Amino acid sequence: MTAYWQEQCVYMGQEQVFERAGEIMEKLTGTYVTAKQLERLCHCHGQLAEEQQAQHADALRTVDERLHYAMVDGGMILTREDDWKELKLARLFAAQDHFPQSANRNLIQHSDYVAHLGGYRAFFNKLFPLTDRLSNVVWIADGAPVAWRAGYGIGYQCTILIVFKS
């Protein structure tokens, strides 16, 4: 399959339902292509496009040297489909976005959140692209060893705070 033919198939696959796109390609070119072939081709090219966009975004990303806080925790929740599942949540914010409201109350003006229903590996795959651009992070977590290892994984500039409940 030539690059030009693939381009035409991908274009038709994004414009029409795959089955209909295959029929149109056969009418226009006289070459039969199945709906499944079109689907696989479109998914493959879509994944390649996503990777190129991610690489481009990484190249444009600058390192933020301000002090940031990363608060990480997890737990288990009962779901209807799969019984108990892991839930992981992280909150990232810059120290300059933290303001006192009163003697007993504070306000964080802007935060980035990362949440994941499932295992910790997929969660950290979502979180680390946000922390990679931060050079000065205070990592706040409970006593979970996975959270400690992830905090150390951010880099040598990371300060680890472990919060114990009494």
Phi and psi in degrees as a GROMACS rama.xvg file:
@    title "Ramachandran Plot"
@    xaxis  label "Phi"
@    yaxis  label "Psi"
@TYPE xy
-73.7927  162.838  THR-2
-61.8581  -38.7148  ALA-3
-64.5027  -44.3314  TYR-4
-62.5337  -42.1443  TRP-5
-61.4561  -42.8911  GLN-6
-60.219  -42.8883  GLU-7
-65.0288  -41.8343  GLN-8
-63.9444  -43.5968  CYS-9
-64.5041  -42.6073  VAL-10
-59.514  -47.6651  TYR-11
-65.7727  -37.0971  MET-12
-66.595  -28.6141  GLY-13
-86.0605  -19.4564  GLN-14
-89.1145  -28.2974  GLU-15
-131.112  165.723  GLN-16
-61.99  144.153  VAL-17
-54.2148  -42.4854  PHE-18
-62.4523  -45.8443  GLU-19
-66.339  -37.9173  ARG-20
-61.5941  -39.1074  ALA-21
-63.5088  -39.9999  GLY-22
-64.9015  -41.9126  GLU-23
-65.8284  -42.604  ILE-24
-61.5519  -38.422  MET-25
-66.5819  -41.6395  GLU-26
-64.7544  -42.036  LYS-27
-75.7942  -38.107  LEU-28
-114.174  -16.2808  THR-29
80.4987  5.97448  GLY-30
-108.811  129.531  THR-31
-84.456  131.81  TYR-32
-135.803  131.896  VAL-33
-78.1156  161.485  THR-34
-61.8918  -38.4454  ALA-35
-66.5792  -38.443  LYS-36
-62.2357  -43.6837  GLN-37
-63.1883  -42.7122  LEU-38
-61.1668  -48.4175  GLU-39
-61.4513  -42.2713  ARG-40
-63.6859  -44.1493  LEU-41
-64.4072  -42.4984  CYS-42
-65.0452  -40.9378  HIS-43
-62.1196  -48.7636  CYS-44
-67.9054  -33.9025  HIS-45
-64.4402  -41.7693  GLY-46
-64.8749  -41.436  GLN-47
-62.0073  -40.8047  LEU-48
-64.8891  -40.9623  ALA-49
-62.3178  -42.3951  GLU-50
-63.9577  -40.6847  GLU-51
-64.3437  -41.2059  GLN-52
-64.8181  -40.469  GLN-53
-64.296  -41.7176  ALA-54
-63.6212  -40.8262  GLN-55
-64.5176  -42.93  HIS-56
-64.6367  -39.0671  ALA-57
-63.2008  -38.2901  ASP-58
-65.8777  -30.81  ALA-59
-85.3928  -14.9913  LEU-60
-71.5985  133.829  ARG-61
-105.915  157.454  THR-62
-81.6727  130.878  VAL-63
-97.824  117.556  ASP-64
-94.3628  0.253443  GLU-65
-69.8512  159.775  ARG-66
-72.4304  129.6  LEU-67
-126.726  154.864  HIS-68
-115.362  137.515  TYR-69
-122.103  115.448  ALA-70
-107.47  122.585  MET-71
-127.44  137.214  VAL-72
-155.269  166.368  ASP-73
-149.848  170.873  GLY-74
-170.423  -172.898  GLY-75
-119.218  138.422  MET-76
-127.552  151.405  ILE-77
-88.4035  119.607  LEU-78
-108.01  157.29  THR-79
-69.8454  -37.6899  ARG-80
-81.6994  -45.6158  GLU-81
-120.069  26.1284  ASP-82
58.166  -129.292  ASP-83
-85.8011  135.411  TRP-84
-133.554  152.985  LYS-85
-72.1671  142.629  GLU-86
-128.066  126.73  LEU-87
-119.95  141.953  LYS-88
-141.866  138.538  LEU-89
-132.533  145.409  ALA-90
-126.399  125.561  ARG-91
-116.657  133.07  LEU-92
-153.687  153.863  PHE-93
-82.7391  146.573  ALA-94
-59.1459  -33.1249  ALA-95
-70.3635  -12.9088  GLN-96
-90.2318  4.94949  ASP-97
-101.525  119.312  HIS-98
-126.91  138.267  PHE-99
-74.6473  133.148  PRO-100
-92.2065  -43.9629  GLN-101
-154.852  -169.495  SER-102
-62.8574  -32.5269  ALA-103
-114.302  6.94857  ASN-104
-139.141  139.543  ARG-105
-124.799  163.92  ASN-106
-132.363  133.272  LEU-107
-106.796  115.13  ILE-108
-72.6181  -37.0614  GLN-109
-141.404  133.143  HIS-110
-138.054  152.089  SER-111
-110.076  134.24  ASP-112
-115.081  144.524  TYR-113
-130.131  125.798  VAL-114
-129.534  148.891  ALA-115
-150.556  132.37  HIS-116
-100.206  103.745  LEU-117
146.097  -160.235  GLY-118
-70.5151  163.769  GLY-119
-71.5795  -28.7769  TYR-120
-62.8442  -47.6017  ARG-121
-64.6871  -35.8795  ALA-122
-61.3806  -49.0934  PHE-123
-69.1209  -26.9203  PHE-124
-64.7417  -28.453  ASN-125
-81.3266  -35.9283  LYS-126
-77.4885  -43.0353  LEU-127
-61.4412  -33.6719  PHE-128
-59.3518  -27.0309  PRO-129
-79.1243  -37.2589  LEU-130
-83.4771  -18.4845  THR-131
-60.8515  -29.8704  ASP-132
-88.6279  -0.317299  ARG-133
-100.5  129.69  LEU-134
-98.6523  -13.7636  SER-135
-136.177  97.7262  ASN-136
-122.704  133.699  VAL-137
-100.453  117.759  VAL-138
-97.9616  116.549  TRP-139
-112.731  123.883  ILE-140
-152.016  169.145  ALA-141
-85.7754  -159.006  ASP-142
-83.0994  11.1699  GLY-143
-68.3125  123.268  ALA-144
-58.0363  -32.8837  PRO-145
-62.1042  -40.2179  VAL-146
-65.817  -38.3073  ALA-147
-62.8811  -49.0433  TRP-148
-60.9632  -38.8067  ARG-149
-65.3651  -40.6427  ALA-150
-61.2074  -42.8962  GLY-151
-67.521  -28.2763  TYR-152
-70.1289  -18.8931  GLY-153
-65.8447  -39.3608  ILE-154
148.14  178.007  GLY-155
-72.4258  -17.9418  TYR-156
-83.0371  -3.03768  GLN-157
-79.8853  133.129  CYS-158
-102.508  131.073  THR-159
-102.449  125.472  ILE-160
-116.438  127.445  LEU-161
-109.812  123.706  ILE-162
-100.161  117.589  VAL-163
-101.717  139.025  PHE-164
-91.5651  138.446  LYS-165
